[in-house]
Amino acid sequence: MKNFGKGIVKHRILILVISLLLLIPSVLGYINTRVNYDILSYLPSDIETMKGQDILKDNFGKGGFAIEVMDGMSMNDISQLQQEIEKVDGVEDVIWYGSIADSSIPIEALPSDISKNFSNEDSSLMAIFFRDGTSSDTTIQAVEQIRKLSDHQAHISGMSAVVLDIQKLSESEAPIYVFLAVILTCIIIAIFMDAWILPLFFMINIGMAILYNLGSNYFLGEISYITKALAAVLQLGVTLDYSIFLWHSYEEQQENGLSRDDAMTQAINSTLSSVVGSSTTTVAGFLALCFMSFTLGKDLGIVMAKGVVFGVIACVTILPSIILVFDRLIKKTKHKVVLPKMDKFASFVVKHYKSFVVVFLIILLPAVYGYQRTPVYYDLTNSLPDSLESMQANKELKDKFDMNATHMILASSDLSYKEDKEMLCQLEDLDGIKFVLGRDSLLGPNIPKDMLPKKLEDTFESHGYQLIIVQSEYKTASDEVNQQIDNINNIVKKYDDKAMVIGEAPCTKDLISITDNDFKVVNYISIGVIFFIILFVFKSAFIPVLLVTVIEFAIFINLGIPYYTNTSLPFIASIVIGTIQLGATVDYAILMTNRYKKERIDGHTKLEAVQIALTTSANSIIVSALGFFAATFGVGLYSNIDMISALCSLMARGAIVSMLTVLFILPSMLMVFDKPIIYTTIGMKKSMKEGK
């Protein structure tokens, strides 16, 4: 270990040169990493709705689906628009009432439910099928092209349009996220550290680590837009304290009389041994997300775990090199430390430890109660501003045609005409169904079967399957639509037990049940893994229970507050925030408990040990937590995507809640449970007796 620190100090110029050269492939990797904006694509591939999407793609050549609402357009204009849209690369089929027969056939000749639901006063509907999936590059480009073809009289709705708007919004906001995180974090470091220029060097070091992490995502194939938006901000907040620890250690060694190079050698070795231990809990917290069936967790977990590793490596290689090269400049910008010594604060907390235990007990029950009942939403459109084009189109569809979700049914094409008609009639009779469109629903008394265009037959029947489109009044992710999907499944499986109901709403229904289970799995795994890491570090049976309890208490408060403020969270927040907060802030508790254990073994009373631990740890905990807060708070306020805004706001608040909990509740718990800690920690009692 000693040789490692010497090697870094000796080769600092070479390290800086190599680190700068590595930025080239990192930037190229970052630019060429595909970003996935479709959250539903992270559902498990083996569930029925996802298998159905594959069948639709393979057998019908159809992936994404959209509905265009056209206002004040004549039949000829719509027909011309249809022809132009059909020429767009990526479009497979376009259906409107003029497609069902020759446009010279009056609309009155069509079945009444078709004419009524595809045309309303001066507005008409056009269904568009895309060749590739909802979020494929081809489909997204096709949607953008259709928007250009469709002037202000036409609005395209559907998930592909939503994905396009998310992409545009996310790409425009992402640079602002990083800017806000860097500026606010720099302000915190400049104020609470002892050199004005220090934030610049911290940001250069962490920025390089972030670029290495984002560039290496190229080998993952693609990442989600949520991961892309959060990775830099979260990595900055989580790994900032490693840089703070190195700087404090470097200054401490210089105060002990060591030369600049020797002081940095010792600081690197000390930081490496300490940071590797504490970062392990953070990495474990992120990797716990990989156990989610909903693979967005794996996407975020792997990227952030890598980010922590890159952060540790940069902290003990690049940052020491930067500090040594610019040491004189740093010294010229030194200023008085703002944070006072924490001995009086520590004395106050220890003196009133019983009161803080009472506060813990009073808050615990309402915190848990709120945590278990915080409202969650699953409709992805709820996280977007109403001003987006896709949101306006969805509103038009709802206001003018009373339509929301679109379901698609894949059933056997071998069903008889009679069975088909019975099934379609039963579907039409369900509450909330606007219309049912299939091969046998298009035929009215005035349209014989042989008048249907061949292309239209191919649209609804292929390779042993028939496609049925069901339009619902109910909104995706609502209780009503989920019950409706169950009813549809019950009907279609009576006629074909292999029939499938697919589409955005059925996928979202699966998302609800899958993520509900994921929430429990990730919680148990993250707590279990971090418990055993702490068990290994402290060689104690009771300390892991105590530390995890204290941080879980902070998590209960953080995720329980939305219940009392009547705030609905995006579903992903309730799954990942607890894990992130546990992994990222348990380090505060480990830092303090480690010092308490050392002081207790050295012969101090429990009161003295806790007071010393709090006094020496408080400043580091405060600066680290405020840095995490600064990195996420600005993004939470700025972002127009609620999924990102909510996640960052919760992380920012979580950092502060965890900080307060560790500063007030943990010392009180150490006072109360001093004896259980001593008796359940290997070697602690013996060391105390021997006066070690």
Solvent accessible surface area in square Angstrom, and as a share of the most:
residue,aa,sasa,rsa
1,M,130,0.58
2,K,116,0.49
3,N,122,0.62
4,F,81,0.34
5,G,0,0.00
6,K,109,0.46
7,G,26,0.25
8,I,15,0.08
9,V,9,0.05
10,K,159,0.67
11,H,86,0.38
12,R,49,0.18
13,I,107,0.54
14,L,97,0.48
15,I,29,0.15
16,L,26,0.13
17,V,73,0.42
18,I,80,0.41
19,S,5,0.03
20,L,97,0.48
21,L,108,0.53
22,L,88,0.44
23,L,35,0.17
24,I,106,0.54
25,P,76,0.48
26,S,11,0.07
27,V,59,0.34
28,L,100,0.50
29,G,8,0.08
30,Y,80,0.30
31,I,117,0.59
32,N,93,0.48
33,T,13,0.08
34,R,79,0.29
35,V,24,0.14
36,N,8,0.04
37,Y,14,0.05
38,D,12,0.06
39,I,1,0.01
40,L,13,0.06
41,S,46,0.29
42,Y,19,0.07
43,L,7,0.03
44,P,24,0.15
45,S,90,0.58
46,D,100,0.52
47,I,35,0.18
48,E,71,0.32
49,T,9,0.05
50,M,33,0.15
51,K,98,0.42
52,G,0,0.00
53,Q,51,0.23
54,D,80,0.42
55,I,32,0.16
56,L,0,0.00
57,K,75,0.32
58,D,110,0.57
59,N,34,0.17
60,F,15,0.06
61,G,24,0.23
62,K,4,0.02
63,G,12,0.12
64,G,1,0.01
65,F,26,0.11
66,A,0,0.00
67,I,11,0.05
68,E,1,0.00
69,V,0,0.00
70,M,1,0.00
71,D,26,0.13
72,G,45,0.43
73,M,37,0.17
74,S,60,0.39
75,M,65,0.29
76,N,123,0.63
77,D,69,0.36
78,I,2,0.01
79,S,26,0.17
80,Q,106,0.47
81,L,10,0.05
82,Q,24,0.11
83,Q,99,0.44
84,E,62,0.28
85,I,0,0.00
86,E,58,0.26
87,K,169,0.71
88,V,15,0.09
89,D,105,0.54
90,G,0,0.00
91,V,11,0.06
92,E,63,0.28
93,D,11,0.06
94,V,5,0.03
95,I,3,0.01
96,W,2,0.01
97,Y,17,0.06
98,G,14,0.13
99,S,19,0.12
100,I,2,0.01
101,A,7,0.05
102,D,93,0.48
103,S,59,0.38
104,S,92,0.59
105,I,34,0.17
106,P,80,0.50
107,I,46,0.23
108,E,135,0.61
109,A,17,0.13
110,L,12,0.06
111,P,18,0.11
112,S,90,0.58
113,D,38,0.20
114,I,0,0.00
115,S,19,0.12
116,K,140,0.59
117,N,6,0.03
118,F,8,0.03
119,S,24,0.16
120,N,54,0.28
121,E,169,0.76
122,D,96,0.50
123,S,2,0.02
124,S,9,0.06
125,L,2,0.01
126,M,0,0.00
127,A,5,0.04
128,I,0,0.00
129,F,0,0.00
130,F,0,0.00
131,R,87,0.32
132,D,36,0.19
133,G,33,0.32
134,T,34,0.20
135,S,18,0.12
136,S,27,0.17
137,D,79,0.41
138,T,38,0.22
139,T,0,0.00
140,I,11,0.06
141,Q,119,0.53
142,A,1,0.01
143,V,0,0.00
144,E,58,0.26
145,Q,74,0.33
146,I,0,0.00
147,R,32,0.12
148,K,148,0.63
149,L,59,0.29
150,S,11,0.07
151,D,80,0.41
152,H,155,0.69
153,Q,57,0.25
154,A,9,0.07
155,H,53,0.23
156,I,7,0.03
157,S,2,0.02
158,G,21,0.20
159,M,17,0.08
160,S,0,0.00
161,A,0,0.00
162,V,2,0.01
163,V,1,0.00
164,L,2,0.01
165,D,7,0.03
166,I,3,0.02
167,Q,47,0.21
168,K,88,0.37
169,L,25,0.12
170,S,4,0.02
171,E,87,0.39
172,S,72,0.46
173,E,4,0.02
174,A,18,0.14
175,P,84,0.53
176,I,62,0.32
177,Y,1,0.00
178,V,67,0.38
179,F,121,0.50
180,L,42,0.21
181,A,1,0.01
182,V,45,0.26
183,I,73,0.37
184,L,53,0.26
185,T,0,0.00
186,C,27,0.16
187,I,84,0.43
188,I,28,0.14
189,I,0,0.00
190,A,16,0.13
191,I,66,0.34
192,F,38,0.16
193,M,4,0.02
194,D,18,0.10
195,A,0,0.00
196,W,142,0.50
197,I,35,0.18
198,L,0,0.00
199,P,5,0.03
200,L,94,0.47
201,F,7,0.03
202,F,0,0.00
203,M,21,0.10
204,I,68,0.35
205,N,2,0.01
206,I,4,0.02
207,G,28,0.27
208,M,15,0.07
209,A,0,0.00
210,I,20,0.10
211,L,56,0.28
212,Y,25,0.09
213,N,0,0.00
214,L,13,0.07
215,G,5,0.05
216,S,27,0.17
217,N,1,0.00
218,Y,111,0.42
219,F,171,0.71
220,L,75,0.37
221,G,49,0.48
222,E,57,0.26
223,I,5,0.03
224,S,0,0.00
225,Y,3,0.01
226,I,1,0.01
227,T,0,0.00
228,K,44,0.19
229,A,5,0.04
230,L,1,0.00
231,A,0,0.00
232,A,8,0.06
233,V,1,0.00
234,L,0,0.00
235,Q,0,0.00
236,L,4,0.02
237,G,4,0.04
238,V,10,0.06
239,T,3,0.02
240,L,0,0.00
241,D,30,0.15
242,Y,5,0.02
243,S,1,0.01
244,I,3,0.02
245,F,68,0.28
246,L,0,0.00
247,W,5,0.02
248,H,67,0.30
249,S,10,0.06
250,Y,1,0.00
251,E,26,0.12
252,E,99,0.44
253,Q,35,0.16
254,Q,50,0.22
255,E,144,0.65
256,N,104,0.53
257,G,65,0.63
258,L,68,0.34
259,S,63,0.41
260,R,84,0.31
261,D,51,0.26
262,D,75,0.39
263,A,0,0.00
264,M,0,0.00
265,T,8,0.05
266,Q,68,0.30
267,A,0,0.00
268,I,0,0.00
269,N,18,0.09
270,S,42,0.27
271,T,0,0.00
272,L,27,0.14
273,S,69,0.44
274,S,48,0.31
275,V,4,0.03
276,V,75,0.43
277,G,30,0.29
278,S,22,0.14
279,S,9,0.06
280,T,58,0.34
281,T,0,0.00
282,T,1,0.01
283,V,28,0.16
284,A,10,0.08
285,G,1,0.01
286,F,2,0.01
287,L,78,0.39
288,A,2,0.02
289,L,0,0.00
290,C,37,0.22
291,F,124,0.52
292,M,7,0.03
293,S,51,0.33
294,F,0,0.00
295,T,55,0.32
296,L,2,0.01
297,G,1,0.01
298,K,96,0.41
299,D,16,0.08
300,L,4,0.02
301,G,0,0.00
302,I,47,0.24
303,V,0,0.00
304,M,0,0.00
305,A,7,0.05
306,K,46,0.19
307,G,0,0.00
308,V,0,0.00
309,V,73,0.42
310,F,56,0.23
311,G,6,0.06
312,V,15,0.09
313,I,92,0.47
314,A,2,0.02
315,C,1,0.01
316,V,4,0.02
317,T,23,0.13
318,I,8,0.04
319,L,0,0.00
320,P,0,0.00
321,S,0,0.00
322,I,6,0.03
323,I,0,0.00
324,L,3,0.02
325,V,61,0.35
326,F,82,0.34
327,D,5,0.02
328,R,194,0.71
329,L,73,0.36
330,I,0,0.00
331,K,104,0.44
332,K,167,0.71
333,T,32,0.18
334,K,88,0.37
335,H,37,0.17
336,K,181,0.77
337,V,72,0.41
338,V,86,0.49
339,L,26,0.13
340,P,88,0.55
341,K,174,0.74
342,M,19,0.08
343,D,72,0.37
344,K,170,0.72
345,F,51,0.21
346,A,0,0.00
347,S,45,0.29
348,F,101,0.42
349,V,0,0.00
350,V,3,0.02
351,K,157,0.67
352,H,69,0.31
353,Y,42,0.16
354,K,140,0.59
355,S,59,0.38
356,F,32,0.13
357,V,26,0.15
358,V,77,0.44
359,V,62,0.35
360,F,14,0.06
361,L,105,0.52
362,I,117,0.59
363,I,64,0.32
364,L,49,0.24
365,L,136,0.68
366,P,59,0.37
367,A,6,0.05
368,V,37,0.21
369,Y,96,0.37
370,G,0,0.00
371,Y,37,0.14
372,Q,123,0.55
373,R,112,0.41
374,T,19,0.11
375,P,50,0.31
376,V,49,0.28
377,Y,26,0.10
378,Y,40,0.15
379,D,6,0.03
380,L,9,0.04
381,T,20,0.12
382,N,76,0.39
383,S,3,0.02
384,L,12,0.06
385,P,35,0.22
386,D,112,0.58
387,S,92,0.60
388,L,29,0.14
389,E,100,0.45
390,S,0,0.00
391,M,19,0.08
392,Q,78,0.35
393,A,1,0.00
394,N,44,0.23
395,K,119,0.50
396,E,39,0.17
397,L,9,0.04
398,K,81,0.34
399,D,89,0.46
400,K,72,0.30
401,F,10,0.04
402,D,53,0.28
403,M,0,0.00
404,N,42,0.22
405,A,6,0.05
406,T,21,0.12
407,H,0,0.00
408,M,9,0.04
409,I,0,0.00
410,L,1,0.01
411,A,0,0.00
412,S,29,0.19
413,S,16,0.10
414,D,127,0.66
415,L,20,0.10
416,S,53,0.34
417,Y,122,0.46
418,K,142,0.60
419,E,67,0.30
420,D,0,0.00
421,K,57,0.24
422,E,71,0.32
423,M,0,0.00
424,L,5,0.03
425,C,66,0.39
426,Q,60,0.27
427,L,0,0.00
428,E,65,0.29
429,D,116,0.60
430,L,35,0.17
431,D,119,0.62
432,G,12,0.12
433,I,18,0.09
434,K,57,0.24
435,F,7,0.03
436,V,0,0.00
437,L,1,0.01
438,G,0,0.00
439,R,43,0.16
440,D,7,0.04
441,S,11,0.07
442,L,2,0.01
443,L,30,0.15
444,G,15,0.15
445,P,138,0.87
446,N,97,0.50
447,I,3,0.01
448,P,70,0.44
449,K,128,0.54
450,D,128,0.66
451,M,85,0.38
452,L,15,0.07
453,P,49,0.31
454,K,138,0.59
455,K,103,0.43
456,L,8,0.04
457,E,72,0.32
458,D,74,0.38
459,T,3,0.02
460,F,1,0.00
461,E,72,0.32
462,S,22,0.14
463,H,145,0.65
464,G,45,0.43
465,Y,62,0.24
466,Q,2,0.01
467,L,0,0.00
468,I,0,0.00
469,I,4,0.02
470,V,0,0.00
471,Q,0,0.00
472,S,0,0.00
473,E,55,0.25
474,Y,56,0.21
475,K,96,0.41
476,T,13,0.08
477,A,21,0.17
478,S,27,0.18
479,D,120,0.62
480,E,95,0.43
481,V,0,0.00
482,N,24,0.12
483,Q,100,0.45
484,Q,5,0.02
485,I,5,0.03
486,D,54,0.28
487,N,48,0.25
488,I,0,0.00
489,N,34,0.17
490,N,98,0.50
491,I,18,0.09
492,V,0,0.00
493,K,69,0.29
494,K,137,0.58
495,Y,45,0.17
496,D,20,0.11
497,D,110,0.57
498,K,158,0.67
499,A,1,0.00
500,M,29,0.13
501,V,3,0.02
502,I,0,0.00
503,G,4,0.04
504,E,48,0.21
505,A,0,0.00
506,P,3,0.02
507,C,3,0.02
508,T,3,0.02
509,K,54,0.23
510,D,37,0.19
511,L,0,0.00
512,I,43,0.22
513,S,71,0.46
514,I,26,0.13
515,T,3,0.02
516,D,76,0.39
517,N,80,0.41
518,D,1,0.01
519,F,51,0.21
520,K,102,0.43
521,V,46,0.27
522,V,1,0.00
523,N,24,0.12
524,Y,158,0.60
525,I,41,0.21
526,S,1,0.01
527,I,50,0.25
528,G,26,0.25
529,V,59,0.34
530,I,0,0.00
531,F,51,0.21
532,F,128,0.53
533,I,29,0.15
534,I,0,0.00
535,L,56,0.28
536,F,160,0.67
537,V,64,0.37
538,F,1,0.01
539,K,111,0.47
540,S,2,0.01
541,A,59,0.46
542,F,45,0.19
543,I,0,0.00
544,P,0,0.00
545,V,69,0.40
546,L,8,0.04
547,L,0,0.00
548,V,11,0.06
549,T,60,0.35
550,V,0,0.00
551,I,0,0.00
552,E,21,0.09
553,F,5,0.02
554,A,0,0.00
555,I,2,0.01
556,F,42,0.18
557,I,35,0.18
558,N,0,0.00
559,L,6,0.03
560,G,2,0.02
561,I,55,0.28
562,P,4,0.02
563,Y,76,0.29
564,Y,123,0.47
565,T,84,0.49
566,N,131,0.67
567,T,62,0.36
568,S,49,0.32
569,L,8,0.04
570,P,0,0.00
571,F,2,0.01
572,I,2,0.01
573,A,0,0.00
574,S,24,0.15
575,I,4,0.02
576,V,1,0.01
577,I,1,0.01
578,G,6,0.06
579,T,0,0.00
580,I,3,0.02
581,Q,8,0.03
582,L,1,0.00
583,G,1,0.01
584,A,9,0.07
585,T,1,0.00
586,V,0,0.00
587,D,13,0.07
588,Y,9,0.03
589,A,0,0.00
590,I,19,0.10
591,L,66,0.33
592,M,0,0.00
593,T,0,0.00
594,N,82,0.42
595,R,85,0.31
596,Y,0,0.00
597,K,36,0.15
598,K,112,0.47
599,E,9,0.04
600,R,33,0.12
601,I,35,0.18
602,D,73,0.38
603,G,58,0.56
604,H,61,0.27
605,T,76,0.44
606,K,73,0.31
607,L,86,0.43
608,E,75,0.34
609,A,0,0.00
610,V,0,0.00
611,Q,48,0.21
612,I,48,0.25
613,A,0,0.00
614,L,0,0.00
615,T,39,0.22
616,T,65,0.38
617,S,4,0.03
618,A,0,0.00
619,N,46,0.23
620,S,33,0.22
621,I,1,0.00
622,I,23,0.12
623,V,3,0.02
624,S,8,0.05
625,A,0,0.00
626,L,32,0.16
627,G,0,0.00
628,F,6,0.03
629,F,55,0.23
630,A,4,0.03
631,A,0,0.00
632,T,0,0.00
633,F,79,0.33
634,G,7,0.07
635,V,0,0.00
636,G,5,0.05
637,L,133,0.66
638,Y,89,0.34
639,S,12,0.08
640,N,82,0.42
641,I,0,0.00
642,D,51,0.26
643,M,1,0.00
644,I,0,0.00
645,S,18,0.11
646,A,14,0.11
647,L,1,0.01
648,C,0,0.00
649,S,48,0.31
650,L,5,0.03
651,M,8,0.03
652,A,2,0.02
653,R,77,0.28
654,G,1,0.01
655,A,1,0.01
656,I,42,0.21
657,V,19,0.11
658,S,0,0.00
659,M,18,0.08
660,L,82,0.41
661,T,5,0.03
662,V,0,0.00
663,L,6,0.03
664,F,50,0.21
665,I,10,0.05
666,L,0,0.00
667,P,0,0.00
668,S,0,0.00
669,M,11,0.05
670,L,0,0.00
671,M,5,0.02
672,V,67,0.38
673,F,67,0.28
674,D,5,0.03
675,K,144,0.61
676,P,49,0.31
677,I,0,0.00
678,I,15,0.08
679,Y,139,0.53
680,T,53,0.31
681,T,6,0.03
682,I,135,0.69
683,G,39,0.38
684,M,1,0.00
685,K,74,0.31
686,K,133,0.56
687,S,23,0.15
688,M,50,0.22
689,K,154,0.65
690,E,91,0.41
691,G,58,0.56
692,K,134,0.57
